[in-house]
Amino acid sequence: MSSEAGSTQCRGLIEAKESIINAVNSLGAIENSESIKKSLFDIYNELEQLHESRRIKESRNHN
């Protein structure tokens, strides 16, 4: 399964990114949470890079 599109790893990355978005949204109205939101966005971007690497690897495996 790890080499097919929608692999367990990709689904895990998608779920992690969605959780971060939910956390940022939850912090939306909380004062003085800007640094936390920035940290979460940094983590989100790292996860996005990992996800893009997985997508590239998996598409190569299918071609």
C-alpha positions in Angstrom: 0.0 0.0 0.0 2.9 2.4 0.7 3.6 2.8 -3.1 0.0 3.6 -4.2 -1.7 6.9 -4.4 -3.6 7.6 -1.2 -1.2 5.6 0.8 -1.3 5.3 4.6 1.5 7.8 4.8 -0.2 10.4 2.6 -3.5 10.0 4.5 -1.6 10.5 7.8 0.0 13.6 6.5 -3.3 15.0 5.2 -4.9 14.3 8.6 -2.1 16.0 10.4 -2.3 19.1 8.2 -6.1 19.2 8.8 -5.6 19.0 12.5 -3.2 21.9 12.4 -5.7 24.0 10.4 -8.3 23.2 13.1 -5.9 24.2 15.8 -5.1 27.5 14.1 -8.8 28.2 13.7 -9.5 27.4 17.3 -6.8 29.9 18.3 -8.3 32.6 16.0 -10.0 34.6 18.7 -7.5 34.0 21.5 -5.3 37.0 22.3 -1.6 36.8 22.2 -1.6 33.5 20.2 0.2 34.9 17.1 3.5 33.1 17.9 1.7 29.8 18.4 -0.2 30.2 15.1 3.1 31.0 13.4 4.7 27.9 14.8 1.7 25.8 13.7 2.0 27.3 10.2 5.7 26.4 10.1 4.8 22.8 11.1 2.1 22.8 8.5 4.5 23.9 5.8 7.0 21.1 6.9 4.2 18.6 6.6 3.3 19.9 3.2 6.9 19.5 2.0 6.8 15.9 3.3 3.5 15.3 1.6 4.8 16.7 -1.7 7.8 14.4 -1.5 5.5 11.4 -1.0 3.3 12.5 -3.9 6.4 12.7 -6.2 7.7 9.4 -5.0 4.4 7.6 -5.4 3.8 9.1 -8.9 7.2 7.8 -10.0 6.3 4.4 -8.7 3.1 4.4 -10.9 4.9 5.4 -14.1 
